[in-house]
C-alpha cells in the first residue's frame, strides 16, 4: 500500500458540531477531520493516515513534582508530519481532555537532558487543567530517541536539521499545529484559546527558545531551571572533574557528602527557621567557612549501585574517614567557579548546600582507590557536539586545563549561538503580546547553577529597562516575568538532603490565574513533598526578595538584602563579549 500523505488543506471536514463526549472526539475519522488546514504551517504536510487515537478513562496520575495527583480521562492522539522538500518524519502526540472538561486551553511540554520530550509524564499536567497537552519527538525517530542519537550524520558532519529542531523549530511546530488542532476539535470558532508551556531543565531551555523567538506563541510559560547559555552549562559539568584532576585528589563521595551535610547544618539557621533547609544559600556563601569541616568523621555503608534521586550510580564500598584538607580544597575550588589561568572568571558554580554530583568519583577495586569519573553530559557535549565524534563521552581528560574548558565554552558558543545558546535578553515581542513567565529554580540545584537563572533575569531587566532606577525596572519586569528561587530544592525536584523544603507543584495553576484572571503571584505556592513536614503548604519569595523567618520560625517575610543580592552576581571577565 502506498504511503498516503495529505497536505493540511486537502482533508475533508467531516464533523462540524461540538462533540458531546470523549468517545465522539476520540476516533480516527474525527481527528482526521480536525487536522489543521494548510495555511496553518505552509512548510509542512500531515500524514492523515498516520493518525492514531486511544481513549483512556479513570487514569490515576500520582507522584509528580509539577502537578497534583488526579484521576483523568483523555484521548491520546498521535500522528506524523513532514517538511516539504525533506525526506523526514516528525511524530507528535496530543492528549485531549473530554469536551466537558475542556477549558479553552492548550499546553506544550518539554524534555530533559538531551530529550525533547518527557514521555507521557508531563502531559497529565495539561489535562487536569482542561488543556490539550502536546509533545514532539523532534523528528528524531520516536519519543524515546534523544537528540544526541541523531546529532551527527557521520563523524565530522553535523545533522543541522536535528540541531535546529532540537534548538527551537520542533516546539514552534508542535504549538502551532496543536493550537489549531485544539480549536477545530472543540469547534471553538472565535472563542479565545489560552496557550501555555511547562518544562524544566532542557525543557526550561526549550521554553525560553520560544519566548525569545516567537512573541505570540504562548500566553504564558512555566519555566524551571533552564539549561540555557548552553555551551557554558554543558562544559560546566566537566569543571568539577578538572578540579579533581588538577589537584590530583579524587575525594570519596562520602567525604563530599559530609561536607554538604555539615554545610546544611551550619547554614540552616541563617534564614531564621531551623528546619534542615538552607533557604538563604547567599548568606551561607557569605558567612560559612568550609574549613570548619576539617577532621569531621564520615561513614557511608557499601552500596550496590542503581538509580537514585540524582541519577545512576555505580557500586561503592563502605567509606569511612575524616574530612581532609584536600577534600575541602576540591570542594571550595568547585564552589568558587571556573577561572582561567589569568584569574578571570569564566563561569559560576553551584550554591553552598548543593550536592557535588558533578564531582562524583569511581572506585577502583584493583588498587582500592578512588579515581576520575568523567561526567557524561559534559563529556558527550565536547566529544560529540564539539569534536563531532560519534561517542558518548570523552576517553580521558589528559592535558585538559581550566583554559581548555574556557576554549570549549567559546567554541560551542560560536558554533551553536543561533540554535542552542538561548539567552537572548530582549523579550519585547513577547511582552508586547501580553505574555507572562513564571520562572523557578531550586536553590540547591546540583546540575544547573541557580545563579544561572538570576543572571538571565537580571540581563532581561537591565536590557529592557535600562533607563530607569533599579526599583522601577524590577517592578516593571515583575509585571510579566517573575523569578522564584526554591529553598533547598534540587534539580527540578525536592531535595532528599533537605527533605523539609517546599516545592511548587501547582505552578501551571498559578500561571493560569495570572494570565486569565490577573491574579499576580506575590509569592509562589509550594508544598513540602518529603520529610516530616510532608503536605505542609509554604510560600516562596520572588526575586530579588529573600526569605527571613522570625518568631522561632513561625513567621516569614520577604526582605530586601543588598549584600545577598550582590552575592548572586558575577563579572565574567574572561570574555570580551557580554554573557547574558
Secondary structure in CASP SS format (residue, H / E / C, confidence):
PFRMAT SS
TARGET T0000
AUTHOR 0000-0000-0000
METHOD secondary structure of the structure
MODEL  1
X C 1.00
X C 1.00
X C 1.00
X C 1.00
X C 1.00
X C 1.00
X C 1.00
X C 1.00
X C 1.00
X C 1.00
X C 1.00
X C 1.00
X C 1.00
X C 1.00
X C 1.00
X C 1.00
X C 1.00
X C 1.00
X C 1.00
X C 1.00
X C 1.00
X H 1.00
X H 1.00
X H 1.00
X H 1.00
X C 1.00
X C 1.00
X H 1.00
X H 1.00
X H 1.00
X H 1.00
X H 1.00
X H 1.00
X C 1.00
X C 1.00
X C 1.00
X C 1.00
X H 1.00
X H 1.00
X H 1.00
X C 1.00
X C 1.00
X C 1.00
X E 1.00
X E 1.00
X E 1.00
X E 1.00
X E 1.00
X E 1.00
X E 1.00
X E 1.00
X E 1.00
X E 1.00
X E 1.00
X E 1.00
X E 1.00
X E 1.00
X E 1.00
X E 1.00
X E 1.00
X E 1.00
X C 1.00
X C 1.00
X C 1.00
X C 1.00
X C 1.00
X C 1.00
X C 1.00
X C 1.00
X E 1.00
X E 1.00
X E 1.00
X E 1.00
X E 1.00
X E 1.00
X E 1.00
X E 1.00
X E 1.00
X E 1.00
X E 1.00
X E 1.00
X E 1.00
X E 1.00
X C 1.00
X C 1.00
X C 1.00
X C 1.00
X C 1.00
X C 1.00
X E 1.00
X E 1.00
X E 1.00
X E 1.00
X E 1.00
X E 1.00
X E 1.00
X E 1.00
X C 1.00
X C 1.00
X C 1.00
X C 1.00
X C 1.00
X C 1.00
X C 1.00
X E 1.00
X E 1.00
X E 1.00
X E 1.00
X E 1.00
X C 1.00
X C 1.00
X E 1.00
X C 1.00
X C 1.00
X E 1.00
X C 1.00
X C 1.00
X C 1.00
X C 1.00
X C 1.00
X C 1.00
X C 1.00
X C 1.00
X H 1.00
X H 1.00
X H 1.00
X H 1.00
X C 1.00
X C 1.00
X C 1.00
X E 1.00
X E 1.00
X E 1.00
X E 1.00
X E 1.00
X E 1.00
X C 1.00
X C 1.00
X C 1.00
X C 1.00
X C 1.00
X C 1.00
X C 1.00
X C 1.00
X C 1.00
X C 1.00
X H 1.00
X H 1.00
X H 1.00
X H 1.00
X C 1.00
X E 1.00
X E 1.00
X E 1.00
X C 1.00
X C 1.00
X E 1.00
X E 1.00
X C 1.00
X H 1.00
X H 1.00
X H 1.00
X H 1.00
X H 1.00
X H 1.00
X H 1.00
X H 1.00
X H 1.00
X H 1.00
X H 1.00
X H 1.00
X H 1.00
X H 1.00
X H 1.00
X H 1.00
X H 1.00
X H 1.00
X H 1.00
X H 1.00
X H 1.00
X H 1.00
X H 1.00
X H 1.00
X H 1.00
X H 1.00
X C 1.00
X C 1.00
X C 1.00
X C 1.00
X C 1.00
X C 1.00
X C 1.00
X C 1.00
X E 1.00
X E 1.00
X E 1.00
X E 1.00
X E 1.00
X E 1.00
X E 1.00
X C 1.00
X H 1.00
X H 1.00
X H 1.00
X H 1.00
X H 1.00
X H 1.00
X H 1.00
X H 1.00
X H 1.00
X H 1.00
X C 1.00
X C 1.00
X C 1.00
X C 1.00
X C 1.00
X C 1.00
X C 1.00
X C 1.00
X E 1.00
X E 1.00
X E 1.00
X E 1.00
X E 1.00
X C 1.00
X C 1.00
X C 1.00
X C 1.00
X C 1.00
X H 1.00
X H 1.00
X H 1.00
X H 1.00
X H 1.00
X H 1.00
X H 1.00
X H 1.00
X H 1.00
X H 1.00
X H 1.00
X H 1.00
X H 1.00
X H 1.00
X H 1.00
X H 1.00
X H 1.00
X H 1.00
X C 1.00
X C 1.00
X C 1.00
X C 1.00
X C 1.00
X H 1.00
X H 1.00
X H 1.00
X H 1.00
X H 1.00
X H 1.00
X H 1.00
X H 1.00
X H 1.00
X H 1.00
X H 1.00
X H 1.00
X H 1.00
X H 1.00
X H 1.00
X H 1.00
X H 1.00
X H 1.00
X H 1.00
X C 1.00
X C 1.00
X C 1.00
X C 1.00
X C 1.00
X C 1.00
X C 1.00
X C 1.00
X C 1.00
X H 1.00
X H 1.00
X H 1.00
X H 1.00
X H 1.00
X H 1.00
X H 1.00
X C 1.00
X C 1.00
X H 1.00
X H 1.00
X H 1.00
X H 1.00
X C 1.00
X C 1.00
X C 1.00
X E 1.00
X E 1.00
X E 1.00
X E 1.00
X C 1.00
X C 1.00
X E 1.00
X C 1.00
X C 1.00
X E 1.00
X E 1.00
X E 1.00
X C 1.00
X C 1.00
X E 1.00
X E 1.00
X E 1.00
X C 1.00
X C 1.00
X E 1.00
X C 1.00
X C 1.00
X E 1.00
X E 1.00
X E 1.00
X E 1.00
X C 1.00
X C 1.00
X H 1.00
X H 1.00
X H 1.00
X H 1.00
X H 1.00
X H 1.00
X H 1.00
X H 1.00
X H 1.00
X H 1.00
X H 1.00
X H 1.00
X C 1.00
X C 1.00
X E 1.00
X C 1.00
X C 1.00
X C 1.00
X C 1.00
X C 1.00
X E 1.00
X C 1.00
X C 1.00
X C 1.00
X C 1.00
X C 1.00
X C 1.00
X C 1.00
X C 1.00
X C 1.00
X C 1.00
X C 1.00
X H 1.00
X H 1.00
X H 1.00
X C 1.00
X C 1.00
X E 1.00
X E 1.00
X E 1.00
X C 1.00
X C 1.00
X C 1.00
X C 1.00
X E 1.00
X E 1.00
X E 1.00
X C 1.00
X C 1.00
X C 1.00
X C 1.00
X H 1.00
X H 1.00
X H 1.00
X H 1.00
X H 1.00
X H 1.00
X H 1.00
X H 1.00
X H 1.00
X H 1.00
X H 1.00
X C 1.00
X C 1.00
X C 1.00
X C 1.00
X C 1.00
X C 1.00
X C 1.00
X C 1.00
X C 1.00
X C 1.00
X C 1.00
X C 1.00
X C 1.00
X C 1.00
X C 1.00
X H 1.00
X H 1.00
X H 1.00
X H 1.00
X H 1.00
X H 1.00
X H 1.00
X H 1.00
X H 1.00
X H 1.00
X H 1.00
X H 1.00
X H 1.00
X H 1.00
X C 1.00
X C 1.00
X C 1.00
X C 1.00
X C 1.00
X C 1.00
X C 1.00
X C 1.00
X C 1.00
X C 1.00
X C 1.00
X C 1.00
X H 1.00
X H 1.00
X H 1.00
X H 1.00
X H 1.00
X C 1.00
X C 1.00
X C 1.00
X E 1.00
X E 1.00
X E 1.00
X E 1.00
X E 1.00
X E 1.00
X E 1.00
X C 1.00
X C 1.00
X C 1.00
X C 1.00
X C 1.00
X C 1.00
X C 1.00
X H 1.00
X H 1.00
X H 1.00
X H 1.00
X H 1.00
X H 1.00
X H 1.00
X H 1.00
X H 1.00
X H 1.00
X H 1.00
X H 1.00
X H 1.00
X H 1.00
X H 1.00
X C 1.00
X C 1.00
X C 1.00
X C 1.00
X C 1.00
X H 1.00
X H 1.00
X H 1.00
X H 1.00
X H 1.00
X H 1.00
X H 1.00
X H 1.00
X H 1.00
X C 1.00
X C 1.00
X E 1.00
X E 1.00
X E 1.00
X E 1.00
X E 1.00
X E 1.00
X C 1.00
X C 1.00
X C 1.00
X C 1.00
X C 1.00
X C 1.00
X C 1.00
X C 1.00
X C 1.00
X H 1.00
X H 1.00
X H 1.00
X C 1.00
X C 1.00
X C 1.00
X E 1.00
X E 1.00
X C 1.00
X C 1.00
X C 1.00
X H 1.00
X H 1.00
X H 1.00
X H 1.00
X H 1.00
X H 1.00
X H 1.00
X H 1.00
X H 1.00
X H 1.00
X H 1.00
X C 1.00
X C 1.00
X C 1.00
X C 1.00
X C 1.00
X C 1.00
X E 1.00
X E 1.00
X E 1.00
X E 1.00
X E 1.00
X C 1.00
X C 1.00
X C 1.00
X C 1.00
X C 1.00
X C 1.00
X C 1.00
X C 1.00
X E 1.00
X E 1.00
X E 1.00
X E 1.00
X C 1.00
X E 1.00
X C 1.00
X C 1.00
X C 1.00
X E 1.00
X E 1.00
X E 1.00
X E 1.00
X E 1.00
X C 1.00
X C 1.00
X C 1.00
X C 1.00
X E 1.00
X E 1.00
X E 1.00
X E 1.00
X E 1.00
X C 1.00
X C 1.00
X H 1.00
X H 1.00
X H 1.00
X H 1.00
X H 1.00
X H 1.00
X C 1.00
X C 1.00
X C 1.00
X C 1.00
X C 1.00
X C 1.00
X C 1.00
X C 1.00
X C 1.00
X C 1.00
X C 1.00
X C 1.00
X C 1.00
END
